[in-house]
Amino acid sequence: MRLPDLTGALDCDLGLCPLTNTMPILREGLVGPSGRTDGRSVKLTMAWVSVPDLCVSASEQVYRADAAPSGEGALVGFSAGDFATLIEVDADGIVASYPGIGRRIGLDG
């Protein structure tokens, strides 16, 4: 079995799992205390795990955080290949909403 070249991949990105986008957002400090952002972008190599076949490949991904219009949390522009979306994160940088895939429900139920 031939393994993909994952040189530089510090995180995995599991298909259909918004939570795995939290790892690079936090590690790179894209969202600071109370959702503060500096508008910078980072390009990362991720270990992409496709679902349902669980094939692993290298994925070049770009993340850019900007303040959310509501003033709470941030919007993180995300792109990989020809795919792009805006991920909403809370003030702690945890993914709260990923369009078309999922959103976090309240802690009180």
KOLGU-4560 file (N, C-alpha, C; in nm, 3 decimals, padded with zeros to 5 digits):
<recs>
<n_xx: 00.084 n_yy: -00.117 n_zz: 00.000 ca_xx: 00.000 ca_yy: 00.000 ca_zz: 00.000 c_xx: 00.089 c_yy: 00.124 c_zz: 00.000 mol: A seq: 1 type: MET>
<n_xx: 00.060 n_yy: 00.216 n_zz: -00.089 ca_xx: 00.138 ca_yy: 00.339 ca_zz: -00.099 c_xx: 00.072 c_yy: 00.447 c_zz: -00.015 mol: A seq: 2 type: ARG>
<n_xx: 00.151 n_yy: 00.510 n_zz: 00.071 ca_xx: 00.099 ca_yy: 00.616 ca_zz: 00.157 c_xx: 00.121 c_yy: 00.752 c_zz: 00.091 mol: A seq: 3 type: LEU>
<n_xx: 00.027 n_yy: 00.846 n_zz: 00.111 ca_xx: 00.042 ca_yy: 00.979 ca_zz: 00.052 c_xx: 00.153 c_yy: 01.056 c_zz: 00.123 mol: A seq: 4 type: PRO>
<n_xx: 00.211 n_yy: 01.153 n_zz: 00.054 ca_xx: 00.311 ca_yy: 01.240 ca_zz: 00.115 c_xx: 00.237 c_yy: 01.344 c_zz: 00.200 mol: A seq: 5 type: ASP>
<n_xx: 00.249 n_yy: 01.330 n_zz: 00.329 ca_xx: 00.181 ca_yy: 01.421 ca_zz: 00.422 c_xx: 00.280 c_yy: 01.514 c_zz: 00.492 mol: A seq: 6 type: LEU>
<n_xx: 00.393 n_yy: 01.538 n_zz: 00.428 ca_xx: 00.494 ca_yy: 01.627 ca_zz: 00.485 c_xx: 00.430 c_yy: 01.761 c_zz: 00.520 mol: A seq: 7 type: THR>
<n_xx: 00.449 n_yy: 01.803 n_zz: 00.642 ca_xx: 00.395 ca_yy: 01.932 ca_zz: 00.687 c_xx: 00.255 c_yy: 01.926 c_zz: 00.742 mol: A seq: 8 type: GLY>
<n_xx: 00.188 n_yy: 01.813 n_zz: 00.730 ca_xx: 00.051 ca_yy: 01.801 ca_zz: 00.781 c_xx: 00.054 c_yy: 01.778 c_zz: 00.932 mol: A seq: 9 type: ALA>
<n_xx: 00.009 n_yy: 01.878 n_zz: 01.006 ca_xx: 00.006 ca_yy: 01.866 ca_zz: 01.152 c_xx: -00.130 c_yy: 01.822 c_zz: 01.203 mol: A seq: 10 type: LEU>
<n_xx: -00.233 n_yy: 01.837 n_zz: 01.120 ca_xx: -00.370 ca_yy: 01.802 ca_zz: 01.160 c_xx: -00.436 c_yy: 01.720 c_zz: 01.052 mol: A seq: 11 type: ASP>
<n_xx: -00.541 n_yy: 01.650 n_zz: 01.092 ca_xx: -00.625 ca_yy: 01.580 ca_zz: 00.995 c_xx: -00.749 c_yy: 01.665 c_zz: 00.970 mol: A seq: 12 type: CYS>
<n_xx: -00.814 n_yy: 01.643 n_zz: 00.860 ca_xx: -00.943 ca_yy: 01.705 ca_zz: 00.830 c_xx: -01.033 c_yy: 01.592 c_zz: 00.786 mol: A seq: 13 type: ASP>
<n_xx: -01.120 n_yy: 01.550 n_zz: 00.876 ca_xx: -01.212 ca_yy: 01.441 ca_zz: 00.850 c_xx: -01.332 c_yy: 01.494 c_zz: 00.774 mol: A seq: 14 type: LEU>
<n_xx: -01.358 n_yy: 01.438 n_zz: 00.656 ca_xx: -01.471 ca_yy: 01.481 ca_zz: 00.575 c_xx: -01.601 c_yy: 01.477 c_zz: 00.654 mol: A seq: 15 type: GLY>
<n_xx: -01.685 n_yy: 01.577 n_zz: 00.631 ca_xx: -01.816 ca_yy: 01.589 ca_zz: 00.694 c_xx: -01.810 c_yy: 01.608 c_zz: 00.845 mol: A seq: 16 type: LEU>
<n_xx: -01.694 n_yy: 01.652 n_zz: 00.898 ca_xx: -01.678 ca_yy: 01.673 ca_zz: 01.042 c_xx: -01.627 c_yy: 01.815 c_zz: 01.066 mol: A seq: 17 type: CYS>
<n_xx: -01.716 n_yy: 01.910 n_zz: 01.095 ca_xx: -01.674 ca_yy: 02.048 ca_zz: 01.116 c_xx: -01.575 c_yy: 02.066 c_zz: 01.230 mol: A seq: 18 type: PRO>
<n_xx: -01.580 n_yy: 01.982 n_zz: 01.330 ca_xx: -01.493 ca_yy: 01.998 ca_zz: 01.446 c_xx: -01.345 c_yy: 01.993 c_zz: 01.410 mol: A seq: 19 type: LEU>
<n_xx: -01.307 n_yy: 01.913 n_zz: 01.309 ca_xx: -01.165 ca_yy: 01.904 ca_zz: 01.277 c_xx: -01.109 c_yy: 02.034 c_zz: 01.219 mol: A seq: 20 type: THR>
<n_xx: -01.195 n_yy: 02.125 n_zz: 01.173 ca_xx: -01.147 ca_yy: 02.256 ca_zz: 01.127 c_xx: -01.107 c_yy: 02.344 c_zz: 01.246 mol: A seq: 21 type: ASN>
<n_xx: -01.153 n_yy: 02.309 n_zz: 01.364 ca_xx: -01.117 ca_yy: 02.385 ca_zz: 01.484 c_xx: -00.968 c_yy: 02.375 c_zz: 01.514 mol: A seq: 22 type: THR>
<n_xx: -00.908 n_yy: 02.257 n_zz: 01.491 ca_xx: -00.767 ca_yy: 02.236 ca_zz: 01.527 c_xx: -00.673 c_yy: 02.338 c_zz: 01.463 mol: A seq: 23 type: MET>
<n_xx: -00.675 n_yy: 02.358 n_zz: 01.332 ca_xx: -00.582 ca_yy: 02.456 ca_zz: 01.275 c_xx: -00.618 c_yy: 02.600 c_zz: 01.312 mol: A seq: 24 type: PRO>
<n_xx: -00.746 n_yy: 02.629 n_zz: 01.330 ca_xx: -00.787 ca_yy: 02.764 ca_zz: 01.370 c_xx: -00.726 c_yy: 02.799 c_zz: 01.505 mol: A seq: 25 type: ILE>
<n_xx: -00.733 n_yy: 02.706 n_zz: 01.599 ca_xx: -00.677 ca_yy: 02.730 ca_zz: 01.732 c_xx: -00.525 c_yy: 02.728 c_zz: 01.731 mol: A seq: 26 type: LEU>
<n_xx: -00.466 n_yy: 02.628 n_zz: 01.665 ca_xx: -00.321 ca_yy: 02.616 ca_zz: 01.665 c_xx: -00.254 c_yy: 02.738 c_zz: 01.603 mol: A seq: 27 type: ARG>
<n_xx: -00.314 n_yy: 02.792 n_zz: 01.498 ca_xx: -00.257 ca_yy: 02.908 ca_zz: 01.430 c_xx: -00.295 c_yy: 03.040 c_zz: 01.496 mol: A seq: 28 type: GLU>
<n_xx: -00.380 n_yy: 03.035 n_zz: 01.599 ca_xx: -00.419 ca_yy: 03.157 ca_zz: 01.669 c_xx: -00.498 c_yy: 03.254 c_zz: 01.583 mol: A seq: 29 type: GLY>
<n_xx: -00.578 n_yy: 03.201 n_zz: 01.490 ca_xx: -00.654 ca_yy: 03.289 ca_zz: 01.400 c_xx: -00.765 c_yy: 03.364 c_zz: 01.472 mol: A seq: 30 type: LEU>
<n_xx: -00.814 n_yy: 03.308 n_zz: 01.581 ca_xx: -00.918 ca_yy: 03.373 ca_zz: 01.660 c_xx: -00.866 c_yy: 03.384 c_zz: 01.802 mol: A seq: 31 type: VAL>
<n_xx: -00.854 n_yy: 03.507 n_zz: 01.851 ca_xx: -00.801 ca_yy: 03.529 ca_zz: 01.985 c_xx: -00.913 c_yy: 03.544 c_zz: 02.086 mol: A seq: 32 type: GLY>
<n_xx: -00.879 n_yy: 03.591 n_zz: 02.205 ca_xx: -00.979 ca_yy: 03.609 ca_zz: 02.311 c_xx: -01.096 c_yy: 03.694 c_zz: 02.264 mol: A seq: 33 type: PRO>
<n_xx: -01.216 n_yy: 03.651 n_zz: 02.301 ca_xx: -01.341 ca_yy: 03.720 ca_zz: 02.266 c_xx: -01.362 c_yy: 03.733 c_zz: 02.116 mol: A seq: 34 type: SER>
<n_xx: -01.305 n_yy: 03.642 n_zz: 02.039 ca_xx: -01.328 ca_yy: 03.642 ca_zz: 01.895 c_xx: -01.243 c_yy: 03.741 c_zz: 01.818 mol: A seq: 35 type: GLY>
<n_xx: -01.143 n_yy: 03.802 n_zz: 01.881 ca_xx: -01.058 ca_yy: 03.900 ca_zz: 01.814 c_xx: -00.979 c_yy: 03.832 c_zz: 01.701 mol: A seq: 36 type: ARG>
<n_xx: -00.972 n_yy: 03.899 n_zz: 01.588 ca_xx: -00.895 ca_yy: 03.847 ca_zz: 01.474 c_xx: -00.804 c_yy: 03.957 c_zz: 01.420 mol: A seq: 37 type: THR>
<n_xx: -00.700 n_yy: 03.916 n_zz: 01.350 ca_xx: -00.613 ca_yy: 04.016 ca_zz: 01.287 c_xx: -00.623 c_yy: 04.012 c_zz: 01.135 mol: A seq: 38 type: ASP>
<n_xx: -00.716 n_yy: 03.932 n_zz: 01.083 ca_xx: -00.740 ca_yy: 03.929 ca_zz: 00.940 c_xx: -00.636 c_yy: 03.856 c_zz: 00.856 mol: A seq: 39 type: GLY>
<n_xx: -00.541 n_yy: 03.792 n_zz: 00.921 ca_xx: -00.437 ca_yy: 03.724 ca_zz: 00.843 c_xx: -00.488 c_yy: 03.589 c_zz: 00.792 mol: A seq: 40 type: ARG>
<n_xx: -00.420 n_yy: 03.537 n_zz: 00.693 ca_xx: -00.456 ca_yy: 03.406 ca_zz: 00.641 c_xx: -00.335 c_yy: 03.314 c_zz: 00.651 mol: A seq: 41 type: SER>
<n_xx: -00.364 n_yy: 03.185 n_zz: 00.658 ca_xx: -00.258 ca_yy: 03.084 ca_zz: 00.662 c_xx: -00.290 c_yy: 02.975 c_zz: 00.561 mol: A seq: 42 type: VAL>
<n_xx: -00.184 n_yy: 02.923 n_zz: 00.498 ca_xx: -00.198 ca_yy: 02.811 ca_zz: 00.405 c_xx: -00.134 c_yy: 02.691 c_zz: 00.473 mol: A seq: 43 type: LYS>
<n_xx: -00.210 n_yy: 02.583 n_zz: 00.484 ca_xx: -00.166 ca_yy: 02.464 ca_zz: 00.556 c_xx: -00.183 c_yy: 02.338 c_zz: 00.473 mol: A seq: 44 type: LEU>
<n_xx: -00.099 n_yy: 02.242 n_zz: 00.499 ca_xx: -00.118 ca_yy: 02.108 ca_zz: 00.444 c_xx: -00.187 c_yy: 02.025 c_zz: 00.551 mol: A seq: 45 type: THR>
<n_xx: -00.299 n_yy: 01.966 n_zz: 00.514 ca_xx: -00.377 ca_yy: 01.883 ca_zz: 00.606 c_xx: -00.382 c_yy: 01.740 c_zz: 00.554 mol: A seq: 46 type: MET>
<n_xx: -00.399 n_yy: 01.647 n_zz: 00.645 ca_xx: -00.422 ca_yy: 01.507 ca_zz: 00.607 c_xx: -00.573 c_yy: 01.491 c_zz: 00.592 mol: A seq: 47 type: ALA>
<n_xx: -00.620 n_yy: 01.498 n_zz: 00.469 ca_xx: -00.764 ca_yy: 01.489 ca_zz: 00.438 c_xx: -00.806 c_yy: 01.343 c_zz: 00.441 mol: A seq: 48 type: TRP>
<n_xx: -00.909 n_yy: 01.314 n_zz: 00.519 ca_xx: -00.965 ca_yy: 01.179 ca_zz: 00.529 c_xx: -01.105 c_yy: 01.184 c_zz: 00.469 mol: A seq: 49 type: VAL>
<n_xx: -01.121 n_yy: 01.124 n_zz: 00.351 ca_xx: -01.252 ca_yy: 01.129 ca_zz: 00.285 c_xx: -01.347 c_yy: 01.027 c_zz: 00.348 mol: A seq: 50 type: SER>
<n_xx: -01.474 n_yy: 01.060 n_zz: 00.340 ca_xx: -01.579 ca_yy: 00.976 ca_zz: 00.397 c_xx: -01.671 c_yy: 00.935 c_zz: 00.283 mol: A seq: 51 type: VAL>
<n_xx: -01.714 n_yy: 00.812 n_zz: 00.271 ca_xx: -01.703 ca_yy: 00.703 ca_zz: 00.369 c_xx: -01.585 c_yy: 00.609 c_zz: 00.346 mol: A seq: 52 type: PRO>
<n_xx: -01.504 n_yy: 00.633 n_zz: 00.241 ca_xx: -01.400 ca_yy: 00.534 ca_zz: 00.208 c_xx: -01.274 c_yy: 00.543 c_zz: 00.295 mol: A seq: 53 type: ASP>
<n_xx: -01.260 n_yy: 00.653 n_zz: 00.371 ca_xx: -01.147 ca_yy: 00.675 ca_zz: 00.462 c_xx: -01.011 c_yy: 00.679 c_zz: 00.392 mol: A seq: 54 type: LEU>
<n_xx: -01.009 n_yy: 00.716 n_zz: 00.264 ca_xx: -00.883 ca_yy: 00.736 ca_zz: 00.193 c_xx: -00.818 c_yy: 00.864 c_zz: 00.245 mol: A seq: 55 type: CYS>
<n_xx: -00.687 n_yy: 00.860 n_zz: 00.261 ca_xx: -00.613 ca_yy: 00.975 ca_zz: 00.314 c_xx: -00.530 c_yy: 01.037 c_zz: 00.201 mol: A seq: 56 type: VAL>
<n_xx: -00.535 n_yy: 01.170 n_zz: 00.192 ca_xx: -00.454 ca_yy: 01.241 ca_zz: 00.093 c_xx: -00.414 c_yy: 01.376 c_zz: 00.151 mol: A seq: 57 type: SER>
<n_xx: -00.311 n_yy: 01.435 n_zz: 00.093 ca_xx: -00.269 ca_yy: 01.569 ca_zz: 00.134 c_xx: -00.366 c_yy: 01.670 c_zz: 00.075 mol: A seq: 58 type: ALA>
<n_xx: -00.400 n_yy: 01.771 n_zz: 00.153 ca_xx: -00.492 ca_yy: 01.875 ca_zz: 00.109 c_xx: -00.435 c_yy: 02.011 c_zz: 00.146 mol: A seq: 59 type: SER>
<n_xx: -00.414 n_yy: 02.096 n_zz: 00.045 ca_xx: -00.369 ca_yy: 02.233 ca_zz: 00.071 c_xx: -00.493 c_yy: 02.315 c_zz: 00.105 mol: A seq: 60 type: GLU>
<n_xx: -00.492 n_yy: 02.376 n_zz: 00.223 ca_xx: -00.608 ca_yy: 02.450 ca_zz: 00.271 c_xx: -00.567 c_yy: 02.589 c_zz: 00.316 mol: A seq: 61 type: GLN>
<n_xx: -00.657 n_yy: 02.686 n_zz: 00.294 ca_xx: -00.633 ca_yy: 02.823 ca_zz: 00.336 c_xx: -00.743 c_yy: 02.865 c_zz: 00.432 mol: A seq: 62 type: VAL>
<n_xx: -00.701 n_yy: 02.924 n_zz: 00.544 ca_xx: -00.792 ca_yy: 02.976 ca_zz: 00.646 c_xx: -00.765 c_yy: 03.125 c_zz: 00.663 mol: A seq: 63 type: TYR>
<n_xx: -00.873 n_yy: 03.205 n_zz: 00.669 ca_xx: -00.861 ca_yy: 03.349 ca_zz: 00.695 c_xx: -00.975 c_yy: 03.391 c_zz: 00.787 mol: A seq: 64 type: ARG>
<n_xx: -00.939 n_yy: 03.447 n_zz: 00.903 ca_xx: -01.040 ca_yy: 03.486 ca_zz: 01.001 c_xx: -01.068 c_yy: 03.635 c_zz: 00.996 mol: A seq: 65 type: ALA>
<n_xx: -01.196 n_yy: 03.670 n_zz: 01.001 ca_xx: -01.241 ca_yy: 03.809 ca_zz: 01.008 c_xx: -01.349 c_yy: 03.819 c_zz: 01.115 mol: A seq: 66 type: ASP>
<n_xx: -01.367 n_yy: 03.936 n_zz: 01.169 ca_xx: -01.469 ca_yy: 03.957 ca_zz: 01.273 c_xx: -01.607 c_yy: 03.923 c_zz: 01.218 mol: A seq: 67 type: ALA>
<n_xx: -01.689 n_yy: 03.864 n_zz: 01.303 ca_xx: -01.827 ca_yy: 03.833 ca_zz: 01.264 c_xx: -01.911 c_yy: 03.961 c_zz: 01.269 mol: A seq: 68 type: ALA>
<n_xx: -02.009 n_yy: 03.975 n_zz: 01.179 ca_xx: -02.094 ca_yy: 04.094 ca_zz: 01.179 c_xx: -02.166 c_yy: 04.115 c_zz: 01.312 mol: A seq: 69 type: PRO>
<n_xx: -02.195 n_yy: 04.006 n_zz: 01.382 ca_xx: -02.266 ca_yy: 04.016 ca_zz: 01.510 c_xx: -02.176 c_yy: 04.068 c_zz: 01.621 mol: A seq: 70 type: SER>
<n_xx: -02.044 n_yy: 04.070 n_zz: 01.598 ca_xx: -01.951 ca_yy: 04.111 ca_zz: 01.700 c_xx: -01.911 c_yy: 04.001 c_zz: 01.795 mol: A seq: 71 type: GLY>
<n_xx: -01.971 n_yy: 03.883 n_zz: 01.780 ca_xx: -01.938 ca_yy: 03.768 ca_zz: 01.864 c_xx: -01.873 c_yy: 03.660 c_zz: 01.778 mol: A seq: 72 type: GLU>
<n_xx: -01.760 n_yy: 03.611 n_zz: 01.821 ca_xx: -01.692 ca_yy: 03.507 ca_zz: 01.745 c_xx: -01.628 c_yy: 03.565 c_zz: 01.620 mol: A seq: 73 type: GLY>
<n_xx: -01.616 n_yy: 03.481 n_zz: 01.519 ca_xx: -01.551 ca_yy: 03.524 ca_zz: 01.395 c_xx: -01.603 c_yy: 03.441 c_zz: 01.279 mol: A seq: 74 type: ALA>
<n_xx: -01.581 n_yy: 03.492 n_zz: 01.159 ca_xx: -01.607 ca_yy: 03.416 ca_zz: 01.037 c_xx: -01.471 c_yy: 03.378 c_zz: 00.980 mol: A seq: 75 type: LEU>
<n_xx: -01.455 n_yy: 03.252 n_zz: 00.950 ca_xx: -01.329 ca_yy: 03.204 ca_zz: 00.896 c_xx: -01.352 c_yy: 03.159 c_zz: 00.753 mol: A seq: 76 type: VAL>
<n_xx: -01.290 n_yy: 03.230 n_zz: 00.661 ca_xx: -01.295 ca_yy: 03.188 ca_zz: 00.522 c_xx: -01.208 c_yy: 03.065 c_zz: 00.506 mol: A seq: 77 type: GLY>
<n_xx: -01.262 n_yy: 02.964 n_zz: 00.442 ca_xx: -01.192 ca_yy: 02.837 ca_zz: 00.425 c_xx: -01.196 c_yy: 02.798 c_zz: 00.278 mol: A seq: 78 type: PHE>
<n_xx: -01.081 n_yy: 02.757 n_zz: 00.225 ca_xx: -01.080 ca_yy: 02.706 ca_zz: 00.088 c_xx: -00.982 c_yy: 02.591 c_zz: 00.075 mol: A seq: 79 type: SER>
<n_xx: -01.018 n_yy: 02.499 n_zz: -00.012 ca_xx: -00.934 ca_yy: 02.383 ca_zz: -00.045 c_xx: -00.967 c_yy: 02.347 c_zz: -00.189 mol: A seq: 80 type: ALA>
<n_xx: -00.869 n_yy: 02.359 n_zz: -00.277 ca_xx: -00.896 ca_yy: 02.332 ca_zz: -00.418 c_xx: -00.998 c_yy: 02.432 c_zz: -00.470 mol: A seq: 81 type: GLY>
<n_xx: -01.104 n_yy: 02.382 n_zz: -00.535 ca_xx: -01.208 ca_yy: 02.470 ca_zz: -00.588 c_xx: -01.325 c_yy: 02.488 c_zz: -00.493 mol: A seq: 82 type: ASP>
<n_xx: -01.312 n_yy: 02.440 n_zz: -00.369 ca_xx: -01.417 ca_yy: 02.453 ca_zz: -00.267 c_xx: -01.385 c_yy: 02.569 c_zz: -00.174 mol: A seq: 83 type: PHE>
<n_xx: -01.487 n_yy: 02.649 n_zz: -00.142 ca_xx: -01.470 ca_yy: 02.759 ca_zz: -00.047 c_xx: -01.599 c_yy: 02.780 c_zz: 00.031 mol: A seq: 84 type: ALA>
<n_xx: -01.586 n_yy: 02.819 n_zz: 00.157 ca_xx: -01.702 ca_yy: 02.847 ca_zz: 00.241 c_xx: -01.661 c_yy: 02.940 c_zz: 00.354 mol: A seq: 85 type: THR>
<n_xx: -01.759 n_yy: 02.988 n_zz: 00.429 ca_xx: -01.735 ca_yy: 03.066 ca_zz: 00.550 c_xx: -01.777 c_yy: 02.983 c_zz: 00.669 mol: A seq: 86 type: LEU>
<n_xx: -01.685 n_yy: 02.961 n_zz: 00.761 ca_xx: -01.712 ca_yy: 02.884 ca_zz: 00.882 c_xx: -01.730 c_yy: 02.984 c_zz: 00.996 mol: A seq: 87 type: ILE>
<n_xx: -01.839 n_yy: 02.969 n_zz: 01.070 ca_xx: -01.863 ca_yy: 03.055 ca_zz: 01.186 c_xx: -01.804 c_yy: 02.989 c_zz: 01.310 mol: A seq: 88 type: GLU>
<n_xx: -01.723 n_yy: 03.063 n_zz: 01.385 ca_xx: -01.666 ca_yy: 03.012 ca_zz: 01.509 c_xx: -01.709 c_yy: 03.101 c_zz: 01.625 mol: A seq: 89 type: VAL>
<n_xx: -01.711 n_yy: 03.043 n_zz: 01.745 ca_xx: -01.746 ca_yy: 03.122 ca_zz: 01.863 c_xx: -01.626 c_yy: 03.203 c_zz: 01.911 mol: A seq: 90 type: ASP>
<n_xx: -01.642 n_yy: 03.275 n_zz: 02.020 ca_xx: -01.536 ca_yy: 03.361 ca_zz: 02.072 c_xx: -01.412 c_yy: 03.284 c_zz: 02.114 mol: A seq: 91 type: ALA>
<n_xx: -01.425 n_yy: 03.153 n_zz: 02.134 ca_xx: -01.311 ca_yy: 03.068 ca_zz: 02.170 c_xx: -01.246 c_yy: 03.003 c_zz: 02.049 mol: A seq: 92 type: ASP>
<n_xx: -01.300 n_yy: 03.027 n_zz: 01.929 ca_xx: -01.243 ca_yy: 02.970 ca_zz: 01.807 c_xx: -01.294 c_yy: 02.831 c_zz: 01.773 mol: A seq: 93 type: GLY>
<n_xx: -01.399 n_yy: 02.786 n_zz: 01.843 ca_xx: -01.458 ca_yy: 02.653 ca_zz: 01.819 c_xx: -01.565 c_yy: 02.666 c_zz: 01.710 mol: A seq: 94 type: ILE>
<n_xx: -01.564 n_yy: 02.576 n_zz: 01.613 ca_xx: -01.662 ca_yy: 02.582 ca_zz: 01.504 c_xx: -01.804 c_yy: 02.573 c_zz: 01.559 mol: A seq: 95 type: VAL>
<n_xx: -01.885 n_yy: 02.672 n_zz: 01.521 ca_xx: -02.025 ca_yy: 02.676 ca_zz: 01.562 c_xx: -02.118 c_yy: 02.643 c_zz: 01.445 mol: A seq: 96 type: ALA>
<n_xx: -02.077 n_yy: 02.678 n_zz: 01.324 ca_xx: -02.161 ca_yy: 02.651 ca_zz: 01.207 c_xx: -02.073 c_yy: 02.634 c_zz: 01.083 mol: A seq: 97 type: SER>
<n_xx: -02.101 n_yy: 02.527 n_zz: 01.009 ca_xx: -02.031 ca_yy: 02.499 ca_zz: 00.884 c_xx: -02.141 c_yy: 02.477 c_zz: 00.781 mol: A seq: 98 type: TYR>
<n_xx: -02.165 n_yy: 02.573 n_zz: 00.690 ca_xx: -02.276 ca_yy: 02.566 ca_zz: 00.597 c_xx: -02.284 c_yy: 02.434 c_zz: 00.521 mol: A seq: 99 type: PRO>
<n_xx: -02.403 n_yy: 02.377 n_zz: 00.519 ca_xx: -02.427 ca_yy: 02.254 ca_zz: 00.446 c_xx: -02.383 c_yy: 02.127 c_zz: 00.517 mol: A seq: 100 type: GLY>
<n_xx: -02.313 n_yy: 02.142 n_zz: 00.630 ca_xx: -02.266 ca_yy: 02.023 ca_zz: 00.701 c_xx: -02.322 c_yy: 02.014 c_zz: 00.841 mol: A seq: 101 type: ILE>
<n_xx: -02.314 n_yy: 02.121 n_zz: 00.918 ca_xx: -02.368 ca_yy: 02.113 ca_zz: 01.053 c_xx: -02.351 c_yy: 02.240 c_zz: 01.132 mol: A seq: 102 type: GLY>
<n_xx: -02.422 n_yy: 02.245 n_zz: 01.243 ca_xx: -02.409 ca_yy: 02.357 ca_zz: 01.336 c_xx: -02.418 c_yy: 02.303 c_zz: 01.478 mol: A seq: 103 type: ARG>
<n_xx: -02.351 n_yy: 02.371 n_zz: 01.567 ca_xx: -02.352 ca_yy: 02.330 ca_zz: 01.707 c_xx: -02.484 c_yy: 02.372 c_zz: 01.770 mol: A seq: 104 type: ARG>
<n_xx: -02.539 n_yy: 02.284 n_zz: 01.853 ca_xx: -02.661 ca_yy: 02.319 ca_zz: 01.925 c_xx: -02.622 c_yy: 02.370 c_zz: 02.064 mol: A seq: 105 type: ILE>
<n_xx: -02.714 n_yy: 02.436 n_zz: 02.130 ca_xx: -02.686 ca_yy: 02.494 ca_zz: 02.262 c_xx: -02.647 c_yy: 02.390 c_zz: 02.364 mol: A seq: 106 type: GLY>
<n_xx: -02.568 n_yy: 02.435 n_zz: 02.460 ca_xx: -02.523 ca_yy: 02.345 ca_zz: 02.566 c_xx: -02.636 c_yy: 02.305 c_zz: 02.660 mol: A seq: 107 type: LEU>
<n_xx: -02.744 n_yy: 02.384 n_zz: 02.661 ca_xx: -02.855 ca_yy: 02.352 ca_zz: 02.751 c_xx: -02.958 c_yy: 02.261 c_zz: 02.686 mol: A seq: 108 type: ASP>
<n_xx: -02.927 n_yy: 02.206 n_zz: 02.572 ca_xx: -03.016 ca_yy: 02.109 ca_zz: 02.510 c_xx: -03.068 c_yy: 02.153 c_zz: 02.381 mol: A seq: 109 type: GLY>
</recs>
